[in-house]
Amino acid sequence: MRRLALVVTLFVVVAGPLRAEPDPQAIQGIISSQIDAFLAEDPDAAFAFAAPNIKRRFGTPEVFGRMVRQGYPMVWAPEDVRYLELRRIAGTWYQKVLITDDDGALHVLDYAMTETVDGWRIAGVQILPAPEVGV
């Protein structure tokens, strides 16, 4: 019995860090679905893709939608969305996204992702410095 407990403990300790990386398409699909909801001006649908911490912070889809419209207009109505690298930082997965707004300006955003019982959800978005454009 002691050996079984030791084997199970070792498996848990070793297998934890060896977990497979998330499917980038699953994460990108959640972000795309939320952006599609914003394009449809449907804050209820967009709110469904938010992680529990975001839902607690904003409380209602209407408040959440207003915040996105005012603070992240490039996300509310993008002209183009391109997915860049997915990386893990301090245990959190971040999807970098390049968004072109309706004026043609480029915006780089970092989406913090968290896995919940309902699948991947967006736990936060940070605007990063815009890339320099060469001639």
Legacy VTK file of the C-alpha trace (Angstrom):
# vtk DataFile Version 3.0
C-alpha trace
ASCII
DATASET POLYDATA
POINTS 135 float
0.000 0.000 0.000
2.859 2.366 0.800
4.376 1.691 -2.602
1.105 2.456 -4.337
0.818 5.745 -2.442
4.412 6.599 -3.383
3.807 5.772 -7.053
0.632 7.864 -7.150
2.389 10.780 -5.429
5.310 10.612 -7.844
2.942 10.473 -10.804
1.076 13.562 -9.626
4.296 15.490 -8.947
5.908 14.526 -12.249
2.831 14.592 -14.493
1.620 18.008 -13.320
4.392 19.986 -15.057
4.232 17.684 -18.089
0.645 18.564 -18.924
0.177 19.210 -22.592
0.114 22.747 -23.824
-3.349 24.086 -24.567
-4.751 23.889 -28.063
-4.054 27.335 -29.584
-7.153 27.000 -31.776
-9.346 26.557 -28.700
-7.969 29.726 -27.118
-8.146 31.675 -30.375
-11.708 30.439 -30.878
-12.798 31.912 -27.537
-11.201 35.266 -28.345
-12.729 35.257 -31.841
-16.151 34.394 -30.441
-15.981 37.278 -28.005
-14.883 39.688 -30.739
-17.731 38.423 -32.955
-20.141 39.167 -30.107
-18.753 42.695 -29.814
-19.136 43.184 -33.573
-22.760 42.087 -33.212
-23.108 44.576 -30.333
-24.119 41.699 -28.053
-22.518 42.296 -24.642
-24.449 39.355 -23.151
-22.760 36.910 -25.527
-19.363 38.608 -25.090
-19.666 38.438 -21.299
-20.096 34.663 -21.515
-16.445 34.359 -22.654
-15.135 36.303 -19.653
-13.471 34.476 -16.766
-15.105 34.539 -13.329
-12.741 37.300 -12.104
-13.905 39.597 -14.932
-17.563 38.770 -14.310
-17.169 39.617 -10.625
-15.359 42.859 -11.405
-17.911 44.222 -13.892
-21.053 42.536 -12.603
-23.266 42.828 -15.667
-22.854 42.452 -19.421
-23.945 46.062 -19.888
-21.206 47.465 -17.638
-18.677 45.124 -19.254
-19.758 46.175 -22.759
-19.527 49.874 -21.877
-16.005 49.373 -20.520
-14.895 47.603 -23.711
-16.508 50.215 -25.989
-14.782 53.042 -24.113
-11.467 51.457 -23.137
-10.862 49.000 -25.963
-12.592 50.403 -29.070
-10.245 48.418 -31.318
-11.651 45.213 -29.771
-15.266 46.397 -29.992
-15.058 46.991 -33.753
-11.851 45.638 -35.309
-11.175 45.623 -39.036
-8.729 42.721 -38.812
-7.577 40.276 -36.132
-4.392 38.207 -36.344
-3.154 35.775 -33.758
0.501 35.904 -32.838
2.280 33.745 -30.265
0.738 31.872 -27.371
3.035 31.722 -24.366
3.038 30.867 -20.714
4.254 33.413 -18.171
4.290 32.630 -14.447
1.718 29.874 -14.900
-0.733 31.913 -17.008
-1.268 31.458 -20.742
-1.198 34.641 -22.828
-2.360 34.944 -26.420
-0.844 37.897 -28.249
-3.232 39.410 -30.799
-2.615 42.019 -33.497
-5.734 44.093 -34.186
-6.190 46.633 -36.942
-8.842 49.222 -36.089
-11.171 50.940 -38.562
-8.625 53.776 -39.029
-5.918 51.283 -40.039
-3.956 51.671 -36.791
-2.273 48.566 -35.384
-2.792 47.460 -31.775
-1.105 44.580 -29.983
-3.053 43.075 -27.126
-2.209 40.341 -24.665
-5.134 38.153 -23.644
-4.665 36.391 -20.301
-6.461 33.055 -20.500
-7.679 30.751 -17.759
-9.102 27.267 -18.047
-12.402 26.775 -16.242
-14.895 23.917 -16.033
-16.611 25.592 -19.007
-13.390 25.693 -21.056
-10.995 28.553 -21.743
-12.089 32.026 -20.672
-10.584 35.506 -20.966
-9.189 36.657 -17.613
-7.875 40.023 -18.761
-6.601 42.030 -21.706
-3.617 44.355 -21.774
-2.721 46.764 -24.553
0.961 46.396 -25.418
3.180 48.946 -27.183
2.283 49.074 -30.892
4.772 47.569 -33.322
6.916 49.911 -35.356
5.974 49.926 -39.000
8.798 50.081 -41.516
8.677 51.493 -45.014
LINES 1 136
135 0 1 2 3 4 5 6 7 8 9 10 11 12 13 14 15 16 17 18 19 20 21 22 23 24 25 26 27 28 29 30 31 32 33 34 35 36 37 38 39 40 41 42 43 44 45 46 47 48 49 50 51 52 53 54 55 56 57 58 59 60 61 62 63 64 65 66 67 68 69 70 71 72 73 74 75 76 77 78 79 80 81 82 83 84 85 86 87 88 89 90 91 92 93 94 95 96 97 98 99 100 101 102 103 104 105 106 107 108 109 110 111 112 113 114 115 116 117 118 119 120 121 122 123 124 125 126 127 128 129 130 131 132 133 134
